[in-house]
């Protein structure tokens, strides 16, 4: 909106506000026919204002789009929330998702089903405790494959200065229709080799978090190239899984 239009709008709004303030002050002495007309106008205005207030409160209560805000451990030197949980993506949903099909720039689904009965969909988070603006819903119907995994490619910044003294933390918020096991496998490519560390997500705990201490790896710090995470779903048939949030952080391990 042009600056001149904004000025005129503010001027008009102040005039309307003064008009209704004057009517309110004079309502005790106004003629009854005039007061009846004013009451009708006030009720009509109140209906529009109530609609505006309700819509604004609902929208403003949602997590802010683009937010990269989430709790991080002390000493964190890199943190990240993937785009799919942070920004709206152009293609919000896929049905009959094929192997190696991407949703957004960073998330890829891998499976070996002959007939895909899998769907992926980005959804808007609207719960009070959600910090991520968006979530990812996966529906699995008949499943005739042997594996199902969601791969998240981490950005180049995640491996800049990466050392064996680092701890990589992954925090998630997961909802399921029925219990299943989910494993997180961190992959770090260094030269011709790929280091892999696997942790099971503690889905029964209040905070679903896993940490990968690279001190126990054979990481070649001088040749680190890329890092990605596999979320591996065991027994996913006839289930709906919602990942409300997925965040990553990196910190040097405390020395004792």
N, C-alpha and C positions, 0 to 999 in steps of 0.2 A: 504494500500500500504506500502511495506517495506521501511525502511529508505533509503537503498541503491538505490532503484528504484526512490524514490522522488528526491534524489540528481542527478541522471542521467537525470531525466526529466527536472529539473531546468537548468542543464548544457546545455541540448539540446535546450531548449527554448531560453536561452541567446544567443546561437550560431545562431539560426534562426533569432532572432531579430537583431543581429549584421550584418548578411548577408543582410537582406533587408534594413538596414540603410545604408550600403555601396553602394548597388545598387542605392538607392535614391540619394545619394550624387554624384554618377558618371553618373546619367541619362542624364545630359546635354551634356556629351562628348561621350556617348556610341554609337557604330555603330548601324545603323538603324535596320538591321536584328536581332541583339542581343537585342535591345530595344523592338522590337516587341514581341519577345519571353518572355522577362521579364514582359511586360505589360500583356500578357496572364496569366502568373503565378501569378501576383499580383491580377488580377481580380478573379481568382479561389480562391486564399487565402482570398480575401475580402468577397466573398460569404459565405465561411465557418465562418469567423469572425463575419459577420453581423448576421448569424443564431445563433451563440453562444451568442452574445450580446443581441439579441431580446429574446431568451429563458431565459437567466439569469435575465434580467430585469423583465420579466413577473413573473418568479418564486420568485424572491427576493422581489417583491412587495406584494406578498401574506402574510397574517398573518402567523407568525411562528408557526409551529406545536408544540403543547405542551404549548402554551402561556397561562399564567394565569394572564396576564396583563389587567387591566381595571381600570377606575376611581373609587376611593373609598372615602367615606366621612371621614372627620377628626375624629380621635379617633377609627377607625376600629380595632377590636381585632381579627377578623377572616373573611376571604373572600375565595371565591371558585367559579370556573367555572366547571360544570360537564364534565366528560370525553367525552361525545358525542360531545360537542362543542369545545373540546380541542385536542383530539387525534383521529386518524383513527380507526374505529372499524372493526373487521373481517367481520361481516355480515352487509354490508352497507345499505341494503334495504330489506323490507318485503312487500309482496302483500297479499291481503285478510287477513289482520292482525286479529288474534283471540283475544278474551278477555284475559286480563292478559298476553299478549305477550310482551316480553322484547326486547329492542333494545339497546345493550350494557349492562353494569353492573348496571346502575342507573336509566334507563328510562323504564317505563312500560305503555302500553296503556290499558285503561279500557273502555268497552262499553257493551251494551246489544243487539246488532244487531243480528237478526236471520241469515241473510246472510251478511257477511262482504264485503263491497266494499271500504275498507280503505287501503291505502298504506303509509308506512313510509320509508324515505330514508335520509341517511346522505349525505350532499353535501359539496363541498369545497367552502368556501367564497372567492371571488376575487374582491370585491369592495374596493375602496381606504379607505372608512370610517369604514370598518369592522375590529374589533380587534380580534374577535374569528376566529380561523383557519377554523372551520366547522360550518355548520348550519344543521337544521332538517326540511325537507319538508314533510308535511302531505297532501295527496290528499284524499278528501272525495267525493264519487260519490253518488249513492243512499244510503240513510240513513234511516233505519226503526227502529232505537233504540230510547230510551228516554234520554240517557246520553252518553257523550264522554269526557273522561278526560285523560290527560297525567300526570303521577305521576313521580316525581323526588325524589329519596331517597338521603337525605343529609348524609354526612359522620359523624362518631362518634365525630369528632372534633367540629362539629357545636353545640353540646349540652354540651361540656365540659365547666363547669363554667357558664352555662346559667342561667340568673337571670331575674326577672321581670323588672329590670331596663334596660334591653336590648331592642334595636330596630333592627329588622331584615329587611333588604332592599333587594328587588328583582328588577333587571334591565333587560329589554328585548328589542330586536329589532324584530319587527313583520311585515311581509308582508302578504297581503291577496288579493285574486282575487276579492272578494266582502265583504262588511262590515259584521261583526258578533260581538258578545259579547264574551269576554274571562274573566273568573273570576279566581283569584288566591286564593287558600285556604291553609293556613299554618296549619299543624297538628303537635302537640307536645305531645308525649305520656309520661305521668308521672304517674307511678304506674298503677293502673287499669283504669285510666281515660285518655282521649285524649282531649286536648285543641284545638279548631278550631277557626281560625280567617279568615274572607273572605274579599277580596278587589276586586273591578273590575279594570281591566287594563285600563288605560286612553289611548285608542288606537288612539284618535284624537290629542293627544298632541305630541310634538316633542320628548320628553323624556318619554318613557313608563316605569314608575317606580311605585312601590307600597311599602309602609312601614307598618310593623306590630309592633306596640308598645305594648310590653308585660305587661306594667303597668296596662292595662285594662283587663288582663286575670286573670284566677284563677290558674295560674301555681304553682305547688308545686315544688319549686326549688330543694329540697332534693331528689326528686324521678324522675327527668328527665331522660328518656331513649333514645328517638329517635325523629327525626324530618324529615318531608317530605313535599313536596309541590304538590298540585293538580292544574293543569291548566285545567279548565273546559270550554268547547266550547259549546256555545248555538247556535242552528240553523246552524250546520256545513255542511249541504247537498250541494253537487255540488259546492265545494269550495276547494281552495288550500291555505294552510297556511304555511309560512316559518318562522321558529324561527331562525333568524340569530345569536342570542346570548341569553344566559340566565346566569346571574351571581347573586351571593348572597354575602352579607356582613352583619356583625354584629358589633354593637357599643353600648356602654353605653349611655343612654339617658342623654342629658345635664341637669344639675340641675340649677335651677334659685333661 
